[in-house]
Amino acid sequence: MPAAPPLDAFDIAILDILQKDNSVPQRAIAEAVHLSAPAVQRRIRRLQDSGVIRANVAVIDAAKVGLPLTIIIELHLENERPDRTAAMRTRIAAEPAVQQCYSVTGEADYLLIVTVASMADYEALTRRLFEGDDNIRRFRTSVTLGWLKSGLQLPLDKALPNGAAG
């Protein structure tokens, strides 16, 4: 994958539109950002090819498809060495119920966000992911009661036009 291109104000404006609704026609994006439709198409392709745009997906309401439980797991390890965590990381990456996983600072080593249909499914998930792994010291579960905000939209109004860190 090519390196991420330097971003300019046009790229930021296009990304802002797409992250809110990636079904907006390119001609409408072109009008909104004051470029031609072919120029917008080239920029979107470049942003996709370089990995700036990682995916074009539908965001699904988990509860409406029978997955009403969102659970946050704090995972505490005995040792964080890559050779001791490789198998666990592979299991987590392959598990469809794991929506997000972060390596974090603080008391826990990893935070996982999982979505399941029932507590029985959650128990089965923890057995698949953690049982028999002597590098897992413990894990703590928090069952969400509801959500105030959920999304992946980045605050692009704070992004630097050249894509450089500030």
C-alpha positions in Angstrom: 0.0 0.0 0.0 1.4 3.4 -0.9 2.2 5.9 1.8 -0.6 8.2 2.8 -0.5 11.3 0.6 -0.1 14.8 2.0 -3.7 16.0 2.7 -4.9 19.4 1.5 -8.0 21.3 2.4 -9.9 19.6 -0.5 -9.0 16.2 0.8 -10.2 17.1 4.3 -13.5 18.5 2.9 -14.0 15.3 0.8 -13.2 13.0 3.8 -15.6 15.0 6.0 -18.5 14.5 3.6 -17.7 10.8 3.1 -17.4 9.9 6.8 -20.9 11.3 7.4 -22.4 9.6 4.4 -20.3 7.6 1.9 -23.2 7.3 -0.5 -23.1 11.0 -1.5 -22.7 11.1 -5.2 -19.3 12.3 -6.4 -20.9 15.1 -8.4 -22.6 16.4 -5.2 -19.2 16.2 -3.4 -17.6 18.1 -6.3 -20.2 20.9 -6.0 -19.7 21.1 -2.3 -15.9 21.3 -2.4 -15.7 23.3 -5.6 -13.8 20.7 -7.7 -14.7 18.8 -10.8 -16.3 15.4 -10.5 -13.3 13.7 -12.1 -10.9 15.5 -9.7 -13.0 14.3 -6.7 -13.0 10.7 -8.2 -9.2 10.8 -8.5 -8.8 12.1 -5.0 -11.1 9.5 -3.5 -9.3 6.7 -5.3 -5.9 8.0 -4.1 -7.2 8.2 -0.5 -8.6 4.6 -0.8 -5.4 3.2 -2.4 -3.2 4.8 0.3 -5.3 3.5 3.2 -6.5 6.9 4.4 -10.0 5.6 3.6 -9.9 2.2 5.2 -13.4 0.9 4.3 -16.7 1.8 2.9 -19.2 0.1 5.1 -22.8 0.2 6.4 -23.2 0.9 10.1 -25.7 -1.6 11.5 -27.8 -1.3 14.6 -26.7 -4.3 16.6 -29.9 -4.6 18.7 -32.0 -4.7 15.5 -30.1 -7.7 14.3 -30.3 -9.6 17.5 -27.1 -8.5 19.2 -28.3 -6.3 22.0 -25.4 -6.7 24.5 -22.3 -4.5 24.2 -19.7 -5.5 26.7 -16.4 -3.8 27.6 -13.6 -6.1 28.7 -10.5 -5.0 30.5 -7.8 -7.6 29.9 -4.9 -7.9 32.3 -1.8 -10.0 31.3 1.0 -11.6 33.1 3.5 -10.5 30.4 3.2 -8.2 27.4 6.1 -9.7 25.4 5.1 -10.2 21.8 5.9 -13.9 22.0 3.6 -14.3 25.0 0.7 -12.3 23.4 0.8 -13.5 19.8 -1.7 -16.3 20.2 -4.1 -14.1 22.2 -3.9 -11.3 19.6 -4.6 -13.8 16.8 -7.7 -15.1 18.6 -9.0 -11.6 19.3 -8.4 -10.4 15.7 -10.2 -13.5 14.3 -13.2 -13.2 16.6 -16.3 -11.6 14.9 -17.9 -10.6 18.2 -14.9 -8.3 19.0 -15.8 -5.0 17.5 -12.7 -3.1 18.8 -9.6 -3.9 20.7 -7.0 -1.5 22.0 -3.7 -1.9 23.6 -3.8 0.6 26.5 -1.8 2.2 29.2 -2.9 2.1 32.8 -3.9 -1.0 34.9 -5.3 -3.0 32.0 -3.2 -4.1 29.0 -6.1 -4.3 26.5 -9.6 -3.0 26.2 -12.1 -5.0 24.1 -15.5 -3.9 22.9 -17.7 -6.9 22.1 -21.2 -7.4 20.9 -23.2 -10.5 21.7 -26.8 -11.8 21.7 -26.8 -13.1 25.3 -24.8 -13.6 28.4 -24.5 -17.3 27.5 -22.9 -16.2 24.2 -20.6 -13.9 26.2 -19.5 -16.7 28.5 -18.8 -18.9 25.4 -16.8 -16.0 23.9 -14.6 -15.6 27.0 -13.9 -19.3 27.0 -12.8 -19.2 23.4 -10.6 -16.1 23.9 -9.2 -16.6 27.3 -9.5 -20.1 28.7 -6.3 -22.1 28.9 -4.1 -19.0 28.2 -1.7 -18.8 31.2 -0.6 -15.4 30.2 -4.0 -13.9 31.0 -4.0 -12.9 34.7 -7.6 -11.7 34.7 -10.3 -9.9 32.9 -13.0 -7.5 34.1 -16.4 -7.2 32.4 -18.6 -4.1 32.2 -22.0 -4.6 30.6 -23.2 -1.4 28.9 -26.7 -0.2 29.9 -27.1 2.1 27.0 -25.1 4.4 24.8 -24.7 8.2 24.7 -22.6 8.3 21.6 -21.2 5.7 19.2 -19.3 6.4 16.0 -16.1 6.5 14.1 -16.3 10.0 12.7 -13.1 11.9 13.1 -13.0 15.6 14.0 -11.6 16.7 10.7 -12.1 20.4 11.5 -9.1 19.9 13.7 -7.0 18.0 11.1 -4.1 19.8 9.6 -4.5 20.4 5.8 -1.1 18.8 5.0 -1.8 15.7 7.1 1.2 16.3 9.3 1.1 15.8 13.0 1.0 19.1 15.0 
